[in-house]
């Protein structure tokens, strides 16, 4: 039988992992968006 504190700790770990995953995803999406914007700017100048 799991203790309540163990259960809470497990939830904390899951939340931390999800937070990191979300940050990585947002950063990756932001990088992709910056590349798209950069390409659009290059094409406008051409």
Backbone atoms as SQL, in Angstrom:
CREATE TABLE atoms (id INTEGER PRIMARY KEY, chain TEXT, resi INTEGER, resn TEXT, atom TEXT, x REAL, y REAL, z REAL);
INSERT INTO atoms VALUES
  (1, 'A', 1, 'UNK', 'N', 0.855, -1.201, 0.000),
  (2, 'A', 1, 'UNK', 'CA', 0.000, 0.000, 0.000),
  (3, 'A', 1, 'UNK', 'C', 0.895, 1.257, 0.000),
  (4, 'A', 2, 'UNK', 'N', 0.636, 2.137, -0.950),
  (5, 'A', 2, 'UNK', 'CA', 1.409, 3.377, -1.026),
  (6, 'A', 2, 'UNK', 'C', 0.988, 4.334, 0.073),
  (7, 'A', 3, 'UNK', 'N', 1.989, 5.020, 0.598),
  (8, 'A', 3, 'UNK', 'CA', 1.669, 6.055, 1.593),
  (9, 'A', 3, 'UNK', 'C', 1.204, 7.302, 0.849),
  (10, 'A', 4, 'UNK', 'N', 0.427, 8.121, 1.537),
  (11, 'A', 4, 'UNK', 'CA', -0.120, 9.328, 0.913),
  (12, 'A', 4, 'UNK', 'C', 1.005, 10.258, 0.448),
  (13, 'A', 5, 'UNK', 'N', 2.065, 10.355, 1.258),
  (14, 'A', 5, 'UNK', 'CA', 3.178, 11.243, 0.901),
  (15, 'A', 5, 'UNK', 'C', 3.870, 10.747, -0.373),
  (16, 'A', 6, 'UNK', 'N', 3.957, 9.425, -0.535),
  (17, 'A', 6, 'UNK', 'CA', 4.564, 8.877, -1.751),
  (18, 'A', 6, 'UNK', 'C', 3.717, 9.258, -2.965),
  (19, 'A', 7, 'UNK', 'N', 2.394, 9.190, -2.776),
  (20, 'A', 7, 'UNK', 'CA', 1.472, 9.525, -3.855),
  (21, 'A', 7, 'UNK', 'C', 1.648, 10.988, -4.266),
  (22, 'A', 8, 'UNK', 'N', 1.746, 11.873, -3.277),
  (23, 'A', 8, 'UNK', 'CA', 1.931, 13.303, -3.558),
  (24, 'A', 8, 'UNK', 'C', 3.255, 13.543, -4.278),
  (25, 'A', 9, 'UNK', 'N', 4.301, 12.863, -3.826),
  (26, 'A', 9, 'UNK', 'CA', 5.615, 13.037, -4.446),
  (27, 'A', 9, 'UNK', 'C', 5.551, 12.609, -5.905),
  (28, 'A', 10, 'UNK', 'N', 4.826, 11.513, -6.172),
  (29, 'A', 10, 'UNK', 'CA', 4.710, 11.023, -7.537),
  (30, 'A', 10, 'UNK', 'C', 3.986, 12.051, -8.407),
  (31, 'A', 11, 'UNK', 'N', 2.954, 12.671, -7.854),
  (32, 'A', 11, 'UNK', 'CA', 2.215, 13.704, -8.587),
  (33, 'A', 11, 'UNK', 'C', 3.145, 14.882, -8.887),
  (34, 'A', 12, 'UNK', 'N', 3.942, 15.277, -7.902),
  (35, 'A', 12, 'UNK', 'CA', 4.885, 16.383, -8.096),
  (36, 'A', 12, 'UNK', 'C', 5.836, 16.074, -9.249),
  (37, 'A', 13, 'UNK', 'N', 6.325, 14.843, -9.292),
  (38, 'A', 13, 'UNK', 'CA', 7.251, 14.446, -10.360),
  (39, 'A', 13, 'UNK', 'C', 6.553, 14.523, -11.708),
  (40, 'A', 14, 'UNK', 'N', 5.316, 14.032, -11.765),
  (41, 'A', 14, 'UNK', 'CA', 4.575, 14.054, -13.030),
  (42, 'A', 14, 'UNK', 'C', 4.325, 15.481, -13.490),
  (43, 'A', 15, 'UNK', 'N', 3.955, 16.348, -12.553),
  (44, 'A', 15, 'UNK', 'CA', 3.714, 17.757, -12.897),
  (45, 'A', 15, 'UNK', 'C', 5.005, 18.398, -13.405),
  (46, 'A', 16, 'UNK', 'N', 6.110, 18.114, -12.733),
  (47, 'A', 16, 'UNK', 'CA', 7.398, 18.677, -13.144),
  (48, 'A', 16, 'UNK', 'C', 7.751, 18.211, -14.553),
  (49, 'A', 17, 'UNK', 'N', 7.560, 16.919, -14.811),
  (50, 'A', 17, 'UNK', 'CA', 7.872, 16.379, -16.134),
  (51, 'A', 17, 'UNK', 'C', 6.996, 17.027, -17.200),
  (52, 'A', 18, 'UNK', 'N', 5.696, 17.157, -16.902),
  (53, 'A', 18, 'UNK', 'CA', 4.785, 17.769, -17.872),
  (54, 'A', 18, 'UNK', 'C', 5.159, 19.215, -18.122),
  (55, 'A', 19, 'UNK', 'N', 5.553, 19.932, -17.073),
  (56, 'A', 19, 'UNK', 'CA', 5.936, 21.334, -17.214),
  (57, 'A', 19, 'UNK', 'C', 7.153, 21.453, -18.130),
  (58, 'A', 20, 'UNK', 'N', 8.130, 20.578, -17.914),
  (59, 'A', 20, 'UNK', 'CA', 9.332, 20.600, -18.741),
  (60, 'A', 20, 'UNK', 'C', 8.974, 20.280, -20.193),
  (61, 'A', 21, 'UNK', 'N', 8.125, 19.269, -20.379),
  (62, 'A', 21, 'UNK', 'CA', 7.719, 18.874, -21.730),
  (63, 'A', 21, 'UNK', 'C', 7.043, 20.046, -22.443),
  (64, 'A', 22, 'UNK', 'N', 6.148, 20.726, -21.730),
  (65, 'A', 22, 'UNK', 'CA', 5.424, 21.860, -22.314),
  (66, 'A', 22, 'UNK', 'C', 6.398, 22.967, -22.688),
  (67, 'A', 23, 'UNK', 'N', 7.357, 23.254, -21.811),
  (68, 'A', 23, 'UNK', 'CA', 8.329, 24.314, -22.090),
  (69, 'A', 23, 'UNK', 'C', 9.170, 23.966, -23.316),
  (70, 'A', 24, 'UNK', 'N', 9.577, 22.699, -23.401),
  (71, 'A', 24, 'UNK', 'CA', 10.378, 22.265, -24.546),
  (72, 'A', 24, 'UNK', 'C', 9.564, 22.393, -25.834),
  (73, 'A', 25, 'UNK', 'N', 8.301, 21.964, -25.762),
  (74, 'A', 25, 'UNK', 'CA', 7.432, 22.052, -26.940),
  (75, 'A', 25, 'UNK', 'C', 7.254, 23.504, -27.366),
  (76, 'A', 26, 'UNK', 'N', 6.978, 24.379, -26.397),
  (77, 'A', 26, 'UNK', 'CA', 6.770, 25.799, -26.714),
  (78, 'A', 26, 'UNK', 'C', 8.033, 26.393, -27.323),
  (79, 'A', 27, 'UNK', 'N', 9.187, 26.025, -26.764),
  (80, 'A', 27, 'UNK', 'CA', 10.449, 26.551, -27.286),
  (81, 'A', 27, 'UNK', 'C', 10.666, 26.054, -28.719),
  (82, 'A', 28, 'UNK', 'N', 10.386, 24.760, -28.950),
  (83, 'A', 28, 'UNK', 'CA', 10.568, 24.181, -30.280),
  (84, 'A', 28, 'UNK', 'C', 9.641, 24.860, -31.275),
  (85, 'A', 29, 'UNK', 'N', 8.386, 25.044, -30.885),
  (86, 'A', 29, 'UNK', 'CA', 7.415, 25.710, -31.755),
  (87, 'A', 29, 'UNK', 'C', 7.866, 27.146, -32.023),
  (88, 'A', 30, 'UNK', 'N', 8.377, 27.819, -30.997),
  (89, 'A', 30, 'UNK', 'CA', 8.848, 29.189, -31.161),
  (90, 'A', 30, 'UNK', 'C', 9.998, 29.257, -32.147),
  (91, 'A', 31, 'UNK', 'N', 10.912, 28.289, -32.070),
  (92, 'A', 31, 'UNK', 'CA', 12.055, 28.253, -32.992),
  (93, 'A', 31, 'UNK', 'C', 11.544, 28.040, -34.416),
  (94, 'A', 32, 'UNK', 'N', 10.601, 27.108, -34.580),
  (95, 'A', 32, 'UNK', 'CA', 10.035, 26.853, -35.907),
  (96, 'A', 32, 'UNK', 'C', 9.389, 28.126, -36.449),
  (97, 'A', 33, 'UNK', 'N', 8.641, 28.821, -35.598),
  (98, 'A', 33, 'UNK', 'CA', 7.951, 30.053, -36.013),
  (99, 'A', 33, 'UNK', 'C', 8.971, 31.118, -36.421),
  (100, 'A', 34, 'UNK', 'N', 10.059, 31.222, -35.658),
  (101, 'A', 34, 'UNK', 'CA', 11.093, 32.210, -35.981),
  (102, 'A', 34, 'UNK', 'C', 11.719, 31.891, -37.336),
  (103, 'A', 35, 'UNK', 'N', 11.928, 30.618, -37.620),
  (104, 'A', 35, 'UNK', 'CA', 12.518, 30.238, -38.898),
  (105, 'A', 35, 'UNK', 'C', 11.574, 30.596, -40.041),
  (106, 'A', 36, 'UNK', 'N', 10.271, 30.351, -39.818),
  (107, 'A', 36, 'UNK', 'CA', 9.275, 30.667, -40.847),
  (108, 'A', 36, 'UNK', 'C', 9.256, 32.177, -41.085),
  (109, 'A', 37, 'UNK', 'N', 9.245, 32.957, -39.996),
  (110, 'A', 37, 'UNK', 'CA', 9.242, 34.422, -40.120),
  (111, 'A', 37, 'UNK', 'C', 10.507, 34.893, -40.839),
  (112, 'A', 38, 'UNK', 'N', 11.648, 34.304, -40.492),
  (113, 'A', 38, 'UNK', 'CA', 12.911, 34.676, -41.118),
  (114, 'A', 38, 'UNK', 'C', 12.895, 34.392, -42.609),
  (115, 'A', 39, 'UNK', 'N', 12.347, 33.228, -42.988),
  (116, 'A', 39, 'UNK', 'CA', 12.268, 32.876, -44.404),
  (117, 'A', 39, 'UNK', 'C', 11.355, 33.849, -45.139),
  (118, 'A', 40, 'UNK', 'N', 10.249, 34.236, -44.509),
  (119, 'A', 40, 'UNK', 'CA', 9.309, 35.167, -45.131),
  (120, 'A', 40, 'UNK', 'C', 9.997, 36.510, -45.375),
  (121, 'A', 41, 'UNK', 'N', 10.803, 36.957, -44.385),
  (122, 'A', 41, 'UNK', 'CA', 11.508, 38.228, -44.526),
  (123, 'A', 41, 'UNK', 'C', 12.527, 38.146, -45.668),
  (124, 'A', 42, 'UNK', 'N', 13.234, 37.013, -45.759),
  (125, 'A', 42, 'UNK', 'CA', 14.233, 36.852, -46.816),
  (126, 'A', 42, 'UNK', 'C', 13.560, 36.899, -48.179),
  (127, 'A', 43, 'UNK', 'N', 12.402, 36.259, -48.301),
  (128, 'A', 43, 'UNK', 'CA', 11.702, 36.220, -49.585),
  (129, 'A', 43, 'UNK', 'C', 11.181, 37.611, -49.965),
  (130, 'A', 44, 'UNK', 'N', 10.777, 38.399, -48.957),
  (131, 'A', 44, 'UNK', 'CA', 10.294, 39.758, -49.248),
  (132, 'A', 44, 'UNK', 'C', 11.426, 40.613, -49.831),
  (133, 'A', 45, 'UNK', 'N', 12.629, 40.456, -49.264),
  (134, 'A', 45, 'UNK', 'CA', 13.768, 41.268, -49.725),
  (135, 'A', 45, 'UNK', 'C', 14.206, 40.867, -51.126),
  (136, 'A', 46, 'UNK', 'N', 14.022, 39.607, -51.463),
  (137, 'A', 46, 'UNK', 'CA', 14.522, 39.098, -52.745),
  (138, 'A', 46, 'UNK', 'C', 13.803, 39.760, -53.922);
